Amino acid sequence: MAEIESFLLRKSRGVASRIRLMVYRELGMQQGKRNRMEGGSRVRRCSQIAIGDCNAFTQGCWLWPEDTEFAGMRLGIATCSGLMSILPIVITKLVKT
């Protein structure tokens, strides 16, 4: 019973986070290792976002660069930056064009 509880309450979220990050990587997001992104987070323009290693984004976090065409990186998050929040974080125009 403990194994079922562990899978349903903890491990399933880890699997969902890995799948979510895999989809974002396929859409062009540059990522380091050991990142975690929980459900409820919002991301757009994946090709304009780069995140380092060991970052965790909790529910409600927004990675939201300006919604216009741009060939470079608009949003860069360092390794182990510790961005964790239960409130939405709206990040726009972090990196000047």
N, C-alpha and C positions, 0 to 999 in steps of 0.2 A: 504493500500500500504506500509506503514512503517513497518508493521509486516512481510510482504513478503520480503522486503529488508533486514530486520534484520535477518531473517532466512537464506536467501541465502548468505549473506555476513559475518555473525558472527557465528550464532548458528550451521550452517552446519560444520564449521571447528572444533568446540568443539565436536560435535558428532563424526566426523572422528578421532579426537585425542583420544577420549575414546575407540573407536573400535580398533585403532592401538595399544594402550597400553594394551587392553584386549588380543589381539593376542600375543603380546610380553610376557605377563604374562603366557599365556598358553604354550608358548615355553620355559618357565623357568626363565624369568627375575623376580628378586625380586624388588618390588616397594612399596613405601609408598603411602600416599594419596595426592590428589590434584596436580598431575603432568600433564604436557601438552607436547605433542610432535607433532609438525606440519609436514605437508607433505614435502617430499624431504629429510627427515632425513634418515640416513642409519644405520642399526643395524645388527650385526651378533653375533653369539654365545651368545644368550640371557641368557643361563644358567650360564654364567660367569659374568653377569652384575647385580649390585644391585644399586638402586637409592632411596634416601630418600624421604621426603615429600616436596611438594611445589616447584618443579623444573620445569622450562620451557625450552624446546629445540626448537629453531626456525628452519626454513628451512635451510638445508645445514649442520646441525649438524651430526657428525658421532660418534657413539658409537661402536668402532671398535677394540676389543681386538685381540691379536694374534690369528691367525686362526689355532690353534692346539688343540688336545684333552687335557683337564685339568678338574679335578674334583672340583676344588675350584673356588673362586671368583677372577677374574683378574681386574675388573673395578668396583670401588666403588665411588659413588657420594653422598655427604652428603646432609642433609636436608637444603633446601633454599640456595643452593650454587650459584644460579644466573648464571648458564651457559647459556648464550644467545648469539647467533651469527648468522649472515647471511652468514658467510664464513665457509667452512668445518672445523670441528675440528677433527683431526685424533688423537685418543688416543690409543697408543699401549704400552703394557708392563707397565702399570701404577702401578700395584701391582706385586712385584717380586714373582716368584714362588719358 
